[in-house]
């Protein structure tokens, strides 16, 4: 029995239209004119005929800049009617038809057809919505770097720190309608299934996004693309979190963010370790700051990123030290180690503007004149200032206080002074071609640089706005660094000076069996004294104690070397004539010492260097053995500095000479008496040595 209710009463025209949109298939639409009545056909005429239920072309959800492209627009720009038809209302229509309208219509054939098609249509709607969601997920995976780039650019262009950071909303960058549509479609009975699918897919995408390229460390652009993808991913998730009421929750987002932090920091540790360019490290630091500021604006905790930048600070410092090591060595290699000549007032001001130098006495002298230091000094001072600026650039935007910045800059500068510059100075002094004049200039240069440390402290205080007398402030170690370098240069001077003396002594050619000595000093010794006089004249610019120590060291070494020359085992015989010639040379050395080659010695202090040699020669030339043996060990002994072992060694050399010398054959009695006397002295010396040994 047919229901008396008309079809138009059971099926309102808007429901029929929604259902027609749901059906979509032409085969189904051709049946509608036969099944509908009067007013229902008028409704049907409003429906475009022959359209497809869904477009199989993947929609694009992004465009240049932050403009969105709606998924409802096909490539021709026309509107897809199925997309305009709302999937959620369509599902509600199907439900109303199934539960209300069709039961009321009765047992009509078209009602059976509609009832059979409802499950298929419901599945079709869900599949269509899911297909568009998959296209959306694929599109944001491909374009996440564009999303992140737009977000980071907007943060970068925002004025800081006076204005609060304004981050772009994700809706300004992405059309999220496929997510909302799919969420509505699946909210009727399958929401949990949809949530799990979405989260799993986004977790997979997160792992892909967080996997850096193997060559990321080669250029800054590699890091930039990596960061853009990360930002783009979390911009999308943040928007989904705040607009979908549970599709993702805070715990899920925080889990992804913890994963991202660990992966990102691990990647940065690995790839940044390959970097040797301080400019690239500095640019990378600025990029990480921008990454942190952008994500912090979306509410993500970024303290670990700042901790990572503090770790990179040490790497950046090491790279700077290597760079400045090369700079210092280049300056040293190019320096001529000579005082700087200045011909005009303009040149003088140019150098004093580069280096804080003040000398009232030099200011009074007319031009041309010479600055005491070489070009190494102003260039090194300029390099120290450049290093401070390079350190300061890294600590910008790291949210550190002025005191913290001042402290880390001073510590870095101390490393530069105590390790890098100190090693470079050692390198310069150890080079084979460095002579005494260059070493003297190194001492003068380090003295000037030591005096400039107070100005370097003021320079750091001025750029960090921290007074140098602040409590617990780190002090520069420049004074100790330059003192150590100066002491090393002094030791090199002493060593080189002694080496030069040894070279002259190798030219000594004594006739150890000569019958009598000459009246003039040996040629090699005259040349040696001339060299010492010339050398010590260059020491006028050195600190007084340095010049005096060098002169005393040279004289002591000369005295010791002459004594060793007399006692060496290769010299088996020493005649009295040879001893007289040797005595003449020693007198020439004493004359040099007495002349005072370096000012500042009191009295005959420098003569003390030759006192051991002088007393030994006096003992043998005056043959005053009775006094020596009688007074040995007493403080008032005339030959207090003569060692009995030394005297015995030399005496035995003279004994051998007396036995083999035939010049006094006609005076054999005198010769025999002299030999007996030598034997007696030798015996007494041996007894003296034995007595003091026991």
C-alpha positions in Angstrom: 0.0 0.0 0.0 1.4 3.3 -1.0 1.8 6.1 1.4 -0.5 9.1 0.8 2.3 11.5 1.6 3.8 13.1 -1.6 7.4 12.6 -2.4 8.0 16.3 -2.2 6.7 16.3 1.3 9.0 13.4 2.4 12.0 14.8 0.5 12.5 18.5 0.9 14.1 20.0 -2.1 17.4 21.0 -0.3 17.8 17.4 0.9 17.2 16.1 -2.6 19.8 18.5 -4.0 22.4 17.4 -1.3 21.6 13.7 -2.1 22.0 14.4 -5.8 25.5 15.9 -5.1 26.3 12.8 -3.1 25.3 10.4 -5.8 27.3 12.2 -8.5 27.2 9.3 -11.0 25.5 10.1 -14.3 23.7 6.7 -14.3 22.0 7.7 -11.1 21.2 11.2 -12.2 19.4 10.0 -15.3 16.8 8.2 -13.1 15.8 11.3 -11.2 13.3 12.8 -13.7 11.3 9.6 -13.7 11.2 9.5 -10.0 10.5 13.0 -9.1 7.3 15.0 -9.3 6.5 18.5 -10.5 8.2 20.8 -8.0 11.1 18.3 -7.5 12.1 18.6 -11.2 12.4 22.3 -10.7 14.8 21.6 -8.0 16.7 19.3 -10.2 17.1 21.9 -12.9 19.4 23.8 -10.5 22.0 21.0 -10.6 24.7 21.1 -13.2 24.5 17.9 -15.2 27.3 15.6 -15.9 29.8 16.7 -13.2 32.3 14.3 -11.6 32.1 13.7 -7.9 35.7 14.3 -7.3 38.7 15.7 -9.1 41.7 13.3 -9.3 44.2 16.1 -9.7 46.2 16.7 -6.6 45.2 20.1 -5.2 47.9 22.6 -4.3 47.6 24.2 -0.9 50.4 26.7 -1.2 51.4 29.6 -3.4 54.1 32.2 -3.4 54.5 34.3 -0.3 51.8 33.7 2.3 48.8 33.5 -0.1 46.8 30.4 0.1 45.5 28.4 -2.8 42.1 26.8 -2.1 41.8 23.1 -2.8 38.4 23.8 -4.4 40.0 25.4 -7.3 41.1 23.3 -10.2 43.8 24.1 -12.6 41.4 26.1 -14.8 40.4 28.2 -11.8 36.8 27.1 -11.8 35.0 25.9 -8.7 34.6 22.1 -8.2 30.9 21.6 -7.2 31.6 18.5 -5.2 34.2 20.4 -3.2 31.8 23.2 -2.7 29.2 20.8 -1.5 30.0 20.2 2.1 30.9 16.6 2.9 29.7 16.8 6.5 26.2 18.2 5.6 26.1 15.5 2.9 26.7 12.8 5.5 24.0 14.3 7.6 21.6 14.3 4.7 22.4 10.6 4.1 21.7 9.9 7.7 18.4 11.8 7.6 17.3 10.1 4.4 18.2 6.7 5.9 16.6 7.2 9.3 13.7 9.6 8.6 12.8 10.3 5.0 13.0 6.9 3.4 11.0 5.1 6.1 8.3 7.7 5.7 8.2 7.5 1.9 7.2 3.9 1.9 8.0 0.9 -0.5 8.7 2.8 -3.7 11.4 1.4 -6.0 13.4 4.6 -6.0 13.5 4.5 -2.2 15.0 1.1 -2.4 17.6 2.3 -4.9 18.4 5.3 -2.6 18.7 3.0 0.4 21.1 0.7 -1.4 23.3 3.6 -2.5 23.6 5.2 0.9 26.5 3.0 2.3 28.4 3.4 -1.0 27.9 7.1 -1.0 29.0 7.3 2.6 32.2 5.4 1.8 32.7 7.5 -1.3 32.6 10.7 0.7 35.1 9.4 3.3 37.4 8.2 0.6 37.2 11.5 -1.2 37.9 13.4 1.9 40.8 11.1 2.8 42.2 11.4 -0.7 42.3 15.2 -0.4 43.9 14.8 3.1 46.6 12.7 1.6 47.2 15.2 -1.1 47.4 17.9 1.6 49.9 15.9 3.7 52.1 15.3 0.6 51.9 19.0 -0.3 52.9 20.3 3.1 55.7 17.7 3.2 57.1 19.1 0.0 56.5 22.7 0.9 57.3 22.8 4.6 60.6 24.6 3.8 58.5 27.4 2.2 56.3 27.6 5.2 59.3 27.8 7.5 61.1 30.3 5.3 58.1 32.6 5.4 57.7 32.4 9.1 61.4 33.0 9.8 61.5 35.9 7.4 58.7 37.6 9.2 60.4 37.2 12.5 63.7 38.4 11.1 62.0 41.5 9.7 60.4 42.3 13.1 62.1 45.1 15.0 63.9 43.8 18.1 64.1 44.2 21.0 61.7 47.1 21.3 58.8 45.4 19.6 57.4 42.0 20.5 58.0 39.3 18.0 55.0 38.8 15.7 54.8 35.4 14.2 52.7 34.6 11.1 49.7 32.5 11.7 49.7 29.2 9.9 46.3 30.1 8.3 48.1 32.8 6.5 50.4 30.3 4.9 48.3 27.1 4.5 44.7 26.2 3.6 43.8 23.6 6.2 40.3 22.9 4.9 41.1 19.3 3.9 42.1 18.5 7.5 38.9 20.1 8.9 36.7 18.4 6.2 38.2 15.1 6.9 38.0 15.6 10.6 34.3 16.3 10.3 33.7 13.4 8.0 35.4 11.0 10.4 34.0 12.5 13.5 30.9 10.4 13.0 32.1 7.1 14.4 35.7 6.9 13.1 37.5 9.9 14.8 40.0 7.8 16.7 41.0 6.0 13.5 41.5 9.3 11.7 43.5 10.8 14.6 45.9 7.8 14.7 46.3 7.9 10.9 47.1 11.7 10.9 49.5 11.4 13.8 51.4 8.4 12.4 51.7 10.1 9.0 53.1 13.3 10.6 55.5 11.3 12.8 56.9 9.7 9.6 57.2 13.2 8.0 58.9 14.5 11.1 61.6 11.9 10.8 62.2 12.8 7.2 62.3 16.5 8.0 64.8 15.9 10.8 67.2 13.9 8.6 69.9 16.4 7.4 71.7 16.2 4.1 75.1 14.7 4.3 76.7 17.9 2.9 74.7 20.3 5.0 77.8 21.6 6.7 79.4 22.9 3.4 77.2 26.0 3.1 75.0 28.2 5.1 72.1 27.5 2.7 72.2 23.8 3.7 71.5 24.7 7.3 68.9 27.3 6.2 66.9 24.7 4.3 67.1 22.3 7.2 65.8 24.9 9.7 63.1 26.0 7.3 61.7 22.5 7.1 61.7 22.1 10.9 59.9 25.5 11.4 57.4 24.7 8.7 56.6 21.4 10.2 55.9 22.8 13.7 54.0 25.9 12.4 51.5 23.5 10.9 51.3 21.3 14.0 50.9 24.3 16.2 47.9 25.5 14.1 46.4 22.0 14.1 46.7 21.9 17.9 44.9 25.2 18.4 42.1 24.7 15.8 41.0 21.1 15.8 40.0 20.3 19.4 41.9 17.1 19.9 43.2 16.0 16.5 46.6 16.5 18.1 47.1 17.3 21.8 49.8 19.0 23.8 51.6 15.8 24.8 51.8 14.7 21.1 53.3 18.0 20.0 55.7 18.1 23.0 56.8 14.5 22.1 57.5 15.6 18.5 59.4 18.7 19.7 61.6 16.7 22.1 62.4 14.4 19.2 63.1 17.4 17.0 65.4 19.0 19.6 67.5 15.8 20.1 67.8 15.2 16.4 68.6 18.8 15.5 71.2 19.3 18.2 72.8 16.0 17.3 72.9 17.0 13.7 74.4 20.4 14.6 77.1 18.9 16.8 78.1 16.6 14.0 78.0 19.0 11.0 79.3 22.1 12.8 82.4 20.1 13.9 83.5 20.0 10.2 83.4 23.8 10.0 86.7 25.7 9.9 85.5 29.1 8.8 84.7 31.5 11.6 82.3 33.5 9.4 80.3 30.4 8.6 80.1 29.5 12.3 79.0 33.1 13.1 76.3 33.0 10.4 75.1 29.6 11.7 74.8 31.0 15.2 72.7 33.8 13.9 70.5 31.3 12.0 70.1 29.2 15.1 69.1 32.3 17.0 66.5 33.1 14.4 65.2 29.5 14.5 64.9 29.7 18.3 63.2 33.1 18.2 60.7 31.8 15.6 59.8 28.6 17.4 59.7 30.4 20.8 57.1 32.7 19.3 54.9 29.7 18.7 55.4 28.6 22.3 58.1 25.9 22.0 60.8 25.8 24.6 64.2 26.6 23.0 66.6 26.7 26.0 68.5 23.6 24.6 69.2 25.5 21.4 70.8 28.3 23.4 72.8 25.7 25.3 73.9 24.3 22.0 75.1 27.8 20.9 77.1 28.0 24.2 78.8 24.7 23.2 79.5 26.1 19.8 81.1 29.1 21.5 84.2 26.9 22.3 84.4 25.7 18.8 84.1 29.2 17.4 86.8 30.3 19.8 89.2 27.5 18.7 88.6 28.5 15.0 89.3 32.1 15.9 92.5 31.1 17.6 93.7 29.2 14.6 92.8 32.1 12.3 94.7 34.6 14.5 97.6 32.2 14.8 98.1 32.5 11.0 97.6 36.3 11.2 100.3 36.7 13.9 102.7 34.5 12.1 102.2 36.4 8.9 102.9 39.7 10.8 106.0 38.2 12.3 107.2 36.8 8.9 106.7 40.2 7.3 108.3 42.2 10.1 111.9 43.5 9.6 112.6 43.7 13.3 113.8 47.3 13.0 112.7 50.5 14.7 110.0 52.3 12.6 111.4 55.5 10.9 108.9 58.4 10.8 109.7 61.4 8.6 106.7 63.6 9.3 104.2 64.5 12.0 101.4 62.9 10.0 103.3 59.5 9.9 103.9 59.8 13.6 100.2 60.4 14.4 99.3 57.5 12.1 101.3 55.1 14.1 100.3 56.5 17.5 96.6 56.3 16.5 97.1 52.5 15.9 99.0 51.9 19.1 98.8 53.8 22.4 102.4 55.0 22.6 103.6 58.0 24.6 107.2 59.1 25.0 107.7 62.8 25.9 111.5 62.6 25.2 110.9 61.3 21.7 108.3 64.0 21.1 110.9 66.6 21.6 113.2 65.2 19.0 113.0 66.7 15.5 111.9 64.8 12.4 113.0 62.4 11.0 113.1 60.1 14.0 112.6 56.5 14.9 110.0 54.8 17.1 111.6 52.3 19.4 109.4 49.4 18.3 109.0 47.7 14.9 105.8 47.4 12.8 105.0 44.2 14.6 103.8 46.1 17.7 100.9 48.3 16.1 99.8 45.4 13.9 99.6 42.9 16.8 97.7 45.5 18.9 95.2 46.0 16.0 94.8 42.2 15.7 94.0 42.0 19.4 91.3 44.5 19.0 89.9 42.7 15.9 89.8 39.5 17.9 87.8 41.2 20.6 85.3 42.4 18.0 85.0 38.9 16.5 84.3 37.5 20.0 81.7 40.1 20.7 79.8 39.3 17.4 79.1 35.8 18.6 77.6 36.8 21.9 75.1 39.2 20.3 71.4 38.0 20.7 72.3 35.2 23.1 70.5 36.9 26.0 73.6 37.3 28.1 74.3 40.1 30.5 77.0 42.7 29.9 79.0 41.1 32.8 78.8 37.7 31.3 79.9 38.9 27.9 82.8 40.9 29.4 83.9 37.8 31.3 83.9 35.4 28.3 85.6 38.0 26.0 88.4 38.5 28.6 88.8 34.7 28.9 89.0 34.3 25.2 91.5 37.1 24.9 93.6 35.5 27.6 93.7 32.3 25.6 94.8 34.3 22.6 97.6 35.9 24.6 98.8 33.0 26.6 98.6 30.3 24.0 98.4 31.7 20.4 100.5 34.8 20.6 102.9 33.3 23.0 103.5 30.3 20.7 103.9 32.6 17.7 106.6 34.6 19.6 108.4 31.4 20.5 108.2 30.4 16.9 109.7 33.7 15.8 112.6 33.4 18.2 113.4 29.8 17.4 113.9 30.4 13.7 117.4 29.8 12.5 117.9 33.1 10.8 117.0 35.2 13.9 120.1 37.1 15.0 121.0 39.1 18.1 119.6 42.3 16.7 116.2 40.7 16.0 116.1 39.2 19.5 116.9 42.6 21.0 114.0 44.1 18.9 111.7 41.3 20.2 112.5 42.4 23.8 111.7 46.0 23.0 108.5 45.0 21.2 107.2 42.9 24.0 108.1 45.6 26.5 105.9 48.0 24.6 103.0 45.5 24.2 103.2 44.8 27.9 102.7 48.5 28.6 99.7 48.6 26.3 97.7 45.9 28.2 96.1 48.5 30.4 94.7 50.2 27.2 93.5 46.9 25.9 91.6 46.4 29.2 90.0 49.8 28.8 89.0 48.9 25.2 87.2 45.8 26.3 85.5 47.6 29.1 84.3 50.3 26.7 82.7 47.9 24.3 81.1 45.7 27.0 80.1 48.7 29.3 81.6 46.9 32.3 84.1 48.9 34.4 87.5 47.2 34.7 87.4 47.4 38.5 84.2 45.4 38.7 84.3 42.7 41.5 85.3 39.3 40.3 86.1 40.6 36.8 88.6 38.5 34.9 92.0 40.2 34.4 94.0 40.0 31.2 97.2 37.9 31.4 98.9 40.0 28.8 101.6 41.2 31.3 102.7 37.7 32.2 102.5 36.6 28.5 104.8 39.4 27.3 107.1 39.0 30.3 107.5 35.3 29.5 108.2 36.1 25.9 110.7 38.7 26.9 112.5 36.3 29.2 112.6 33.7 26.4 114.1 36.3 24.1 116.7 37.1 26.8 117.6 33.5 27.1 117.9 33.3 23.3 120.2 36.3 23.4 122.4 34.6 26.0 122.4 31.4 24.0 123.1 33.1 20.7 125.8 35.2 22.2 127.5 32.2 23.7 127.3 30.4 20.4 129.0 33.3 18.7 131.8 33.2 21.3 132.2 29.5 20.7 132.5 30.2 16.9 135.4 32.6 17.6 137.1 30.2 20.0 137.1 27.5 17.3 139.5 29.8 15.5 142.0 29.7 18.3 145.3 28.2 17.2 147.7 28.2 20.2 151.2 26.7 20.0 151.1 24.9 23.3 154.9 24.1 23.1 156.1 27.6 22.3 159.3 28.7 24.1 157.9 32.1 24.8 154.7 34.1 24.3 154.1 37.1 22.1 153.4 40.6 23.3 150.0 41.0 21.4 146.7 39.2 21.9 145.8 36.5 19.5 143.9 37.5 16.3 140.8 35.5 17.0 140.5 37.1 20.5 140.9 40.6 19.0 138.0 39.8 16.5 135.9 38.4 19.4 136.4 41.5 21.5 135.5 43.7 18.5 132.3 41.7 18.0 131.3 42.0 21.6 131.8 45.7 21.6 129.7 46.1 18.5 127.0 43.8 19.9 126.7 45.5 23.3 126.4 48.9 21.6 123.0 47.7 20.1 121.8 46.9 23.6 121.3 50.6 24.5 117.5 50.3 24.0 117.2 47.3 26.2 116.2 47.5 29.9 119.4 48.0 31.9 119.3 44.7 33.7 118.9 42.8 30.5 122.0 44.3 28.9 124.0 43.9 32.1 122.9 40.2 32.4 123.8 39.6 28.8 127.2 41.1 29.2 128.0 39.3 32.4 126.8 36.0 30.9 129.0 36.5 27.8 132.1 37.2 30.0 131.5 34.2 32.2 131.0 32.0 29.2 134.2 33.4 27.6 136.2 32.8 30.8 134.8 29.2 31.2 135.5 28.4 27.6 139.1 29.7 27.8 139.7 27.6 30.8 138.3 24.5 29.1 140.4 25.2 26.1 143.5 25.2 28.4 142.5 22.0 30.1 141.0 19.9 27.3 142.4 16.4 26.9 143.7 17.0 23.4 146.2 19.5 24.8 148.8 17.1 26.3 151.6 19.6 26.8 151.6 23.3 27.9 154.8 25.2 27.9 155.4 28.3 29.9 155.7 30.3 26.7 152.2 29.2 25.6 150.9 30.0 29.1 152.3 33.5 28.8 150.5 34.0 25.4 147.3 32.7 27.0 147.8 35.2 29.8 148.1 38.0 27.3 144.8 37.1 25.8 143.1 36.9 29.2 144.5 40.4 30.0 142.8 41.6 26.8 139.5 40.2 28.0 140.0 41.9 31.4 140.7 45.2 29.6 137.3 44.8 27.7 135.5 44.1 31.0 137.2 47.0 32.8 136.1 49.4 29.9 132.5 48.8 30.8 130.9 47.8 27.5 127.4 48.1 29.2 126.7 50.9 31.7 125.4 50.1 35.1 128.1 47.9 36.6 129.6 49.0 39.9 133.4 49.1 40.1 135.1 46.0 38.7 132.1 43.8 39.0 132.4 42.6 35.4 136.1 41.6 36.1 134.8 38.9 38.6 133.8 36.8 35.6 137.5 36.3 34.8 138.7 36.0 38.5 139.0 32.1 38.4 141.1 32.2 35.3 143.2 35.2 36.5 144.1 33.5 39.8 145.1 30.3 38.1 147.3 32.1 35.6 148.9 34.2 38.4 149.7 31.0 40.3 151.5 29.5 37.4 153.3 32.5 36.0 154.5 33.7 39.5 155.1 30.1 40.6 153.7 30.9 44.0 153.0 27.4 45.1 154.2 27.9 48.7 151.5 30.5 49.3 148.8 28.4 47.6 149.6 25.3 49.6 150.1 27.1 52.9 146.9 29.2 52.7 144.6 26.7 50.9 141.1 26.6 52.5 141.5 30.0 54.3 139.2 32.8 53.4 142.2 35.1 53.0 143.9 32.9 50.5 145.3 34.8 47.5 144.3 31.9 45.2 141.0 31.1 46.8 139.3 30.4 43.4 141.9 28.0 42.2 140.7 24.4 42.3 143.5 21.9 43.2 142.2 19.4 40.6 142.5 22.2 37.9 146.0 23.1 39.1 147.1 19.5 39.1 145.8 18.9 35.6 147.6 21.9 34.2 150.8 21.1 36.2 151.0 17.6 34.8 150.8 19.1 31.3 153.7 21.3 32.1 155.7 18.4 33.7 155.5 16.4 30.4 156.7 19.4 28.5 159.7 19.8 30.8 160.7 16.2 30.3 160.6 16.3 26.5 162.1 19.8 26.1 165.8 19.7 25.0 166.3 23.4 24.7 168.0 23.6 28.1 170.3 20.5 27.6 173.4 22.5 28.7 171.7 23.4 31.9 170.7 19.9 32.9 171.2 20.6 36.6 168.7 23.5 36.5 166.3 21.3 34.5 166.6 18.5 36.9 166.0 21.0 39.8 162.9 22.3 38.1 161.6 18.8 37.4 162.1 17.9 41.0 160.2 21.0 42.0 157.3 20.2 39.8 157.2 16.6 41.0 157.2 17.9 44.6 154.3 20.3 43.9 152.4 17.5 42.1 152.9 15.2 45.1 151.7 17.9 47.5 148.7 18.7 45.4 147.7 15.1 45.4 148.1 14.9 49.1 146.0 18.0 49.4 143.3 16.5 47.3 143.3 13.2 49.2 143.1 15.0 52.5 140.1 17.0 51.5 138.4 14.0 50.0 138.6 12.0 53.2 
